[in-house]
Amino acid sequence: YGSAILKVIRAYCEEHDIETAADVEIFDAPKPKRQKGDTKKESLALFKSGKSVNEIADIRELNVNTIIGHLASFMDSGEVKITDLISEAHYEELKVLIPKTTFENLSDLKHQLDDKYSYGEVRLVVDDILNSN
């Protein structure tokens, strides 16, 4: 489980711009601190080069949902479409199901829906519904 746990920790640190021991050179000058937004741009560049979300997560050693979050941040600019991140069928189904469901939070909603929908898909469609209102 060690590598899976480290992957989650790295993703959290990456998302929150937290420097880790792996980022610090002991004998050399420290690496320049990454600019906020760079991590999202790295994910977008890989996506535009034809890599899938899963491939990007593997390459960057981040969680799939982290990559989906990175790419979703480019939906407002039109660089990424929601259907680039989830199937058209799941998008259409969730657009109908979610408004008919009473829920307290995303976790509650996810548990009420069919297991065929990922947490990332549910989050994307909820955000899309909220942003379109």
N, C-alpha and C positions, 0 to 999 in steps of 0.2 A: 504493500500500500504506500510505501514511502514516496515513490516517484509521482503517484497520483496526488498525494498530499502536497508535495513540493510544487507541482503544477498549479494547484489552487492558490498556494501562497504567492507564487510568482505572478499569477494573474492579478491577484489583489494588489500586490505592490506596484505592478505595471499600471493598473487602472488608477491608482491613487498617487502615482508619482513618488513612491517611497523607494529610497536608495537601499539596496541590499548589499551584503558583504561581497557578493559576486560582482557587484558594480564597482567596487573600490580596488584600485591597484595598490598593493602593499608597498612596493619599492619604487614605483613610477608615479608620475603625477596622476591624480584621479581623472577618470573619464569626465568629459563635460556632461553636465546634467542635461538630460533629455528635456526638450521643450514640451510643455503641455500640448497635446494634440498630435504630437509626432507619432505616438503609438497608434492612434486611429488612422493617420495617414499611411503608416506602414501597412496596416491591414488593408486599406483601400487600394494601395498600389499592387499588392499581391492579388487582390480580388480582380482588379482590372487586367492583370496579366494572365487571367484565366484560371487561377487557383480556386478551388472550392473552399467553403467555410471550414470544412474538416481539415483540408490540406493546410490552410492558413493556421489553424489552431495547432496542428502538429509542428509546422515550421517554426512558429513563434513560441511554442511551448506554453500556450494559453488555453483556457477553457473555450469550448465552442460558443457558449452563451456570451462570453466576453467579446469574441470576434463578431458575433451577431450585433452586439451593442455598439461596437466600433462602427460597423458598416451602416447600422440604422441611423447613426448620427449624420450620415450623408444623404438621407432621404429627403430632407427639406430642400437641399440644394439640387435635387434631381439626379445626383451622380449615382445613386442606388435606388432601385424600386423595391417595394415590399415583396413583390413576386420574384425578385432576385434572391431573396432570403428564405422564402417559403413557397410551397407549391401553390399554384392558382386555385386548385381544388380545396386545399386546407384553408386558404385565405377566404374564399367564398363561404365555406361551411362555417368558419368561426365568425364571420361578419353577421351571420344569421343567428348562431347559437348564443354568442356573448350578450347581446342586448336582452335576450329572453331569460338570462340567468341572474339571480340575486346572489351577490358575493361580497365579502368583506375586504378581501385582498387578493392578489394574484395567486397566492398559494391555495386559497380556498376555491377560487375559480378553477384552477388547474385540476384539483381533486374531483371537482364535479363533472369535468369533461372527460371524453374518451381518452384513453392512454395513447392513442395514435398521434395526439398533438403534443409537441414538446413545450416546455416552459417558455422557451425563446419565441416560439410561434405565437403562443397565447399573449405574451407581453407585447409583441409587435402589433398584433391586431387590436389589442386594447388601446395602445398608444395611438394607432391609426384612427380608431373610432373617436377617441377623445379629441384628437387634433382636427377631425373633420367637423366637429360640432361647434 
